[in-house]
Amino acid sequence: MKKFLCALAVLPFMSAAALAQPAQLSDQQMDNVSAGFRLNEIDISNTSWTQVVVGEPLRACSSCFLTVVGSPFGISVSSNFGPVPTF
């Protein structure tokens, strides 16, 4: 019963903190929000490979015929014919 009364006494203070207005993020800060999501996938076929990266910078590939780089932590794609290079 004592724990219940203590929790009941603290409840107004907790609700006041929850109702406080959070700080607004700028557009540039919102562009970098990833919520911890990262993806680094390499799809390999008999004749080519494609790498899709989300949430981390794309590794450089000088021999790729296709390289699309988004923002520093956006979606990036690279593709090439032949074996997968060691990064």
N, C-alpha and C positions, 0 to 999 in steps of 0.2 A: 504494500500500500504506500509505503514511503517513496519507493521508486516512481510509482504512478504520480504522486503529488509533485515530486521534483520535475518530472517530465512535463506535467501540466503547467508548472510555473515557468518553465523555459520556453514553452511553445510560442508565446507572443514575440519573444526576441528572435526566434528562428524564422517566423513568418515575416517579420520586418526585414530581415536580411534577404529573404527570397523575393520580396516585392521591390527591392532597390533596383533602380534602372542600371543595367549593365553598360559598360563603355562601348560606344559604337566603333566598329572597325572601318578603316578607310577602304576604298575600292582596291587599292594595291595590296592591302593586308588580306582582304577577302580572296584575292586571286591566289594567294599562297596557302590557303586553308585546305588541308588534305584529310584531316581527321585520322591520320595514321595509315591511310590506304596507299599501298604500293603494289605495283605489278611489274614484273620483268619476265616476259615470255618470249621464247625463241621457238618458232615453228619451222620444222625441217622437212623438206620433201626430197625426192630423189635428185633433183637438179638445182634446188635453190633453198634459201632460208630467209626468214623474215623475223625481225625482232621488234616487239612492241613494249614500250616502257612508259609507265605512268607513275608519277610521284617521285622520280629521281632523274638526275641528268642522264642523257643518252651517251653511251660510250662512243668515241670517235671511230669512224670506219671510212678509211680513205678509198677503198675499192668498191663501195656500195654504189649501185646505180640509182637507188632511191634513198634519200635521207630527208625526212620531214621532222623538223624540230619545233616543238611548241614552246611555250614559256619555260623557264628553268625547271618548273615542277609540273609541267603539263603533259600532254600526250605526245610521244615521239615514236617515229617508225623508221626503220632502216631495213633494206632488203638487198640481196645480192645473189648471183649465181655461183655455184660451186660449194665447197666445204665451208663449214662454219669457222670463222677465225677465232683464235683464242684471244680473249680480251684481257 
